[in-house]
Amino acid sequence: MSDTSNPHRPKKIEPYNSMDFIDLNQGVFLGLNDDLQPRHIPLKHLQTQHMEILGVSGSGKTVVSHLIFTQLIQANEGVFFFDSKDNGIDAHLLEDSCKNAGKPFYLLNLHKTIDEQAIDETFKKGGCCYVVGSMRNPAVIKRQQHILACIFQLAESRTSVTSSVRPIAINLDEVKYYLSPSTLEGIALSKDWGVHMLLAHQSITDLTNEPAFIAVTENTPLKLFYRSCLPCDMSWIQGQSADLHPAILSTLPICASYFCDNSRVPELLYGSPLTSR
């Protein structure tokens, strides 16, 4: 673990290929620690907890989401990646991950007519269902919230049939565009249905009301904090651990983050921008 009792400037490291460190026998690779050694989190630990990823645009949130989901596809999970920004490069990266793992890839573009059978197939066969949504179109935003509710309902229904279920992972990029009463309930209950989630957002102010704030922040014992410059964010992040200092948070290099895992002592991690190329 990194000693952050005193502010210090994080190391500068050369970009590296994250794929060189993927080893599911060790766990899910998150990045290099402050000693530039690979940091893995046990797969079962990740599968039973939600993760919050907080940082400004371009800080590395999507890069680490791709890295984690590539490994979950390899681990035979069914993964749902919600993309409200319609980034075609992101879809191709996860499609390649599915091909490499011999798993199916489904693309649901909510701007067009969609085949919801892909949701059921992802539960049955694993692989990735990539959901293209919107941050501006109200009708599409409602549709992406509906699809998310359908995933929760399917996950809940299967647990009443058998206790042995395929783990399901859901990534919500820009989580504020998915917030609804159904989503908040799903975040709180879905771990009991074999679902774990990555909830990414730019600022704590994205959680626009108290129920949303509680649902996201209290149900995510795993947290990644990237560069942040807003006083409200730095104050809240520092409150998660007495060992985090605003001076560090505002000067983190791109793709560097602090990882909190049910601990008062955060760990400095270095990701790699090569993951997104």
C-alpha positions as CSV (number, residue, x, y, z in Angstrom):
1,M,0.0,0.0,0.0
2,S,1.2,3.5,-0.7
3,D,2.1,5.8,2.2
4,T,0.1,9.0,1.6
5,S,0.5,10.4,5.1
6,N,2.5,13.2,3.5
7,P,1.7,14.9,0.2
8,H,4.0,13.9,-2.6
9,R,4.1,14.1,-6.3
10,P,3.3,10.8,-8.0
11,K,6.0,9.2,-10.1
12,K,6.1,9.7,-13.8
13,I,6.0,6.3,-15.6
14,E,6.2,5.4,-19.2
15,P,3.0,4.1,-20.8
16,Y,2.8,0.3,-20.7
17,N,0.6,-2.4,-22.2
18,S,-1.9,-3.4,-19.5
19,M,-2.5,-6.7,-21.3
20,D,0.9,-7.9,-20.2
21,F,-0.2,-8.0,-16.6
22,I,-3.6,-9.8,-17.0
23,D,-3.6,-13.0,-15.0
24,L,-7.0,-14.1,-13.6
25,N,-5.2,-16.6,-11.4
26,Q,-3.9,-13.6,-9.6
27,G,-7.1,-11.6,-9.8
28,V,-8.4,-8.7,-11.9
29,F,-5.5,-6.3,-12.8
30,L,-6.2,-2.7,-12.0
31,G,-2.8,-1.0,-12.6
32,L,0.7,-0.7,-11.2
33,N,1.1,0.3,-7.6
34,D,3.5,2.9,-6.2
35,D,6.3,0.4,-6.4
36,L,5.4,-0.2,-10.1
37,Q,4.3,-3.7,-9.3
38,P,1.0,-5.1,-10.7
39,R,-2.0,-4.7,-8.4
40,H,-4.7,-7.3,-8.7
41,I,-8.0,-7.6,-6.8
42,P,-9.4,-11.1,-6.3
43,L,-12.1,-11.9,-8.9
44,K,-14.6,-13.1,-6.3
45,H,-14.1,-9.9,-4.3
46,L,-14.8,-7.8,-7.4
47,Q,-17.8,-9.9,-8.4
48,T,-19.6,-9.4,-5.0
49,Q,-19.1,-5.6,-4.7
50,H,-19.9,-2.5,-6.7
51,M,-17.2,0.0,-7.7
52,E,-17.4,3.8,-8.0
53,I,-15.1,5.5,-10.5
54,L,-14.9,9.3,-10.0
55,G,-12.8,11.7,-12.1
56,V,-13.0,14.6,-14.6
57,S,-13.4,13.9,-18.3
58,G,-10.2,12.4,-19.8
59,S,-8.7,11.3,-16.5
60,G,-8.8,7.6,-17.3
61,K,-12.3,6.3,-16.2
62,T,-13.2,4.6,-19.4
63,V,-9.7,3.2,-19.8
64,V,-9.9,1.3,-16.6
65,S,-13.5,0.2,-17.3
66,H,-12.3,-1.4,-20.5
67,L,-9.5,-3.0,-18.7
68,I,-11.7,-4.5,-16.1
69,F,-14.4,-5.6,-18.5
70,T,-11.9,-7.3,-20.8
71,Q,-10.9,-9.5,-17.9
72,L,-14.5,-10.2,-16.8
73,I,-15.3,-11.3,-20.3
74,Q,-12.4,-13.7,-20.1
75,A,-13.8,-14.9,-16.7
76,N,-17.0,-16.0,-18.5
77,E,-19.2,-13.3,-17.1
78,G,-22.0,-11.6,-19.0
79,V,-21.2,-7.9,-19.2
80,F,-23.3,-5.0,-20.1
81,F,-21.4,-1.8,-21.1
82,F,-23.7,1.3,-21.3
83,D,-22.2,4.0,-23.4
84,S,-24.1,7.3,-23.3
85,K,-21.5,9.1,-25.5
86,D,-21.7,6.7,-28.5
87,N,-18.0,6.1,-28.8
88,G,-17.5,3.7,-31.6
89,I,-13.8,3.0,-30.6
90,D,-15.0,1.7,-27.2
91,A,-17.4,-0.7,-28.9
92,H,-14.7,-2.1,-31.1
93,L,-12.3,-2.6,-28.2
94,L,-14.8,-4.8,-26.3
95,E,-15.8,-6.6,-29.5
96,D,-12.1,-7.5,-29.9
97,S,-12.0,-8.7,-26.3
98,C,-15.0,-11.0,-27.0
99,K,-13.4,-12.4,-30.2
100,N,-10.2,-13.1,-28.3
101,A,-12.1,-14.9,-25.5
102,G,-14.4,-16.8,-28.0
103,K,-17.5,-15.0,-26.6
104,P,-20.4,-13.3,-28.3
105,F,-20.7,-9.6,-28.8
106,Y,-24.0,-7.8,-29.2
107,L,-24.6,-4.1,-30.1
108,L,-27.8,-2.5,-29.0
109,N,-28.2,1.0,-30.5
110,L,-31.0,2.6,-28.6
111,H,-31.4,5.2,-31.4
112,K,-32.7,2.5,-33.6
113,T,-34.9,-0.6,-33.4
114,I,-33.3,-3.1,-31.1
115,D,-33.4,-6.8,-30.5
116,E,-33.8,-7.3,-26.8
117,Q,-33.1,-11.0,-27.2
118,A,-29.4,-10.0,-26.9
119,I,-29.9,-9.3,-23.2
120,D,-31.2,-12.8,-22.6
121,E,-28.4,-14.3,-24.7
122,T,-25.7,-12.4,-22.7
123,F,-27.1,-13.9,-19.5
124,K,-27.0,-17.4,-21.1
125,K,-23.7,-17.3,-23.0
126,G,-21.6,-14.6,-21.4
127,G,-19.7,-12.1,-23.6
128,C,-20.6,-8.5,-24.0
129,C,-23.8,-6.5,-24.7
130,Y,-22.8,-3.0,-25.7
131,V,-25.6,-0.5,-25.3
132,V,-25.4,2.8,-27.1
133,G,-27.5,5.5,-25.4
134,S,-27.5,9.2,-25.2
135,M,-26.8,12.2,-22.9
136,R,-29.1,14.6,-24.8
137,N,-32.1,12.7,-26.4
138,P,-34.8,12.4,-23.7
139,A,-36.5,9.5,-25.4
140,V,-33.2,7.5,-25.7
141,I,-32.3,8.3,-22.0
142,K,-35.7,6.8,-21.0
143,R,-35.0,3.8,-23.2
144,Q,-31.6,3.2,-21.6
145,Q,-33.1,3.4,-18.2
146,H,-35.7,0.9,-19.3
147,I,-33.1,-1.6,-20.7
148,L,-31.2,-1.3,-17.4
149,A,-34.5,-2.1,-15.5
150,C,-35.0,-5.2,-17.7
151,I,-31.5,-6.4,-16.9
152,F,-32.2,-6.1,-13.2
153,Q,-35.6,-7.9,-13.5
154,L,-34.0,-10.8,-15.4
155,A,-31.2,-11.0,-12.9
156,E,-33.6,-11.1,-10.0
157,S,-35.9,-13.7,-11.6
158,R,-33.1,-16.2,-12.2
159,T,-32.0,-16.2,-8.6
160,S,-35.4,-17.6,-7.6
161,V,-34.8,-20.6,-9.8
162,T,-31.2,-21.5,-8.9
163,S,-28.5,-20.3,-6.6
164,S,-25.8,-21.0,-9.2
165,V,-25.9,-18.2,-11.7
166,R,-23.4,-16.6,-14.1
167,P,-22.0,-13.4,-12.7
168,I,-23.2,-10.2,-14.5
169,A,-21.3,-7.0,-14.7
170,I,-22.8,-3.6,-15.6
171,N,-20.8,-0.5,-16.5
172,L,-22.7,2.8,-16.4
173,D,-20.6,5.5,-18.0
174,E,-21.8,8.9,-16.9
175,V,-24.1,7.4,-14.3
176,K,-26.4,10.5,-13.9
177,Y,-28.1,9.6,-17.2
178,Y,-29.3,6.3,-15.8
179,L,-30.6,7.4,-12.5
180,S,-34.2,6.5,-11.8
181,P,-36.1,4.9,-8.9
182,S,-35.6,1.5,-10.6
183,T,-31.9,2.1,-11.0
184,L,-31.4,3.2,-7.4
185,E,-33.2,0.1,-6.2
186,G,-31.1,-2.1,-8.5
187,I,-27.9,-0.6,-7.2
188,A,-29.0,-1.4,-3.7
189,L,-30.2,-4.9,-4.3
190,S,-28.5,-6.3,-7.3
191,K,-25.5,-7.9,-5.5
192,D,-28.0,-10.4,-4.2
193,W,-28.9,-11.2,-7.8
194,G,-25.3,-12.0,-8.9
195,V,-24.8,-8.5,-10.4
196,H,-21.9,-6.2,-9.7
197,M,-21.6,-2.7,-11.2
198,L,-19.0,0.0,-12.2
199,L,-20.6,3.4,-11.7
200,A,-18.5,6.2,-13.4
201,H,-19.1,9.9,-13.1
202,Q,-17.2,13.2,-13.3
203,S,-18.3,14.9,-10.1
204,I,-20.2,14.2,-6.9
205,T,-22.6,16.9,-8.0
206,D,-23.8,14.4,-10.7
207,L,-25.7,12.7,-7.9
208,T,-28.5,15.2,-8.0
209,N,-30.4,14.3,-4.9
210,E,-29.9,12.5,-1.6
211,P,-31.3,9.1,-2.6
212,A,-29.0,9.1,-5.6
213,F,-26.0,10.2,-3.5
214,I,-26.7,7.5,-0.9
215,A,-27.3,4.7,-3.5
216,V,-24.1,5.3,-5.4
217,T,-21.7,6.3,-2.6
218,E,-22.9,3.9,0.1
219,N,-23.1,0.8,-2.1
220,T,-19.7,1.1,-3.6
221,P,-17.0,-0.1,-1.1
222,L,-14.5,-0.2,-4.0
223,K,-13.6,3.2,-5.3
224,L,-11.2,4.7,-7.8
225,F,-10.5,8.4,-7.5
226,Y,-8.9,10.2,-10.5
227,R,-7.8,13.8,-10.9
228,S,-10.3,16.2,-9.5
229,C,-10.2,20.0,-9.2
230,L,-13.7,20.9,-7.9
231,P,-13.5,21.8,-4.2
232,C,-16.7,19.9,-3.4
233,D,-15.2,16.7,-4.9
234,M,-11.9,17.0,-3.2
235,S,-13.5,17.7,0.1
236,W,-15.8,14.7,-0.2
237,I,-13.0,12.4,-1.5
238,Q,-10.7,13.5,1.4
239,G,-13.5,12.6,3.8
240,Q,-13.3,9.0,2.6
241,S,-9.8,8.7,4.0
242,A,-7.7,11.0,6.2
243,D,-4.7,10.0,4.1
244,L,-5.9,11.7,0.9
245,H,-4.7,15.3,0.4
246,P,-6.3,17.8,-2.0
247,A,-2.8,18.8,-3.2
248,I,-2.3,15.3,-4.6
249,L,-5.8,14.8,-6.0
250,S,-5.6,18.0,-8.1
251,T,-2.2,17.1,-9.6
252,L,-2.6,13.4,-10.4
253,P,-1.2,12.5,-13.9
254,I,-3.5,11.1,-16.5
255,C,-4.6,7.5,-15.7
256,A,-3.3,7.6,-12.1
257,S,-5.8,7.1,-9.4
258,Y,-6.3,6.2,-5.7
259,F,-7.9,2.9,-5.0
260,C,-9.9,2.4,-1.8
261,D,-10.8,-1.1,-0.9
262,N,-12.8,-1.0,2.4
263,S,-9.7,0.6,3.9
264,R,-8.8,3.9,5.4
265,V,-5.4,3.8,3.6
266,P,-5.7,4.4,-0.2
267,E,-3.4,2.9,-2.7
268,L,-1.9,4.9,-5.6
269,L,-2.3,3.1,-8.9
270,Y,-1.0,3.9,-12.4
271,G,-3.0,2.8,-15.3
272,S,-2.0,2.9,-19.0
273,P,-3.4,4.9,-21.8
274,L,-2.3,2.1,-24.1
275,T,-5.3,0.1,-23.0
276,S,-7.6,2.4,-25.0
277,R,-5.6,2.3,-28.3
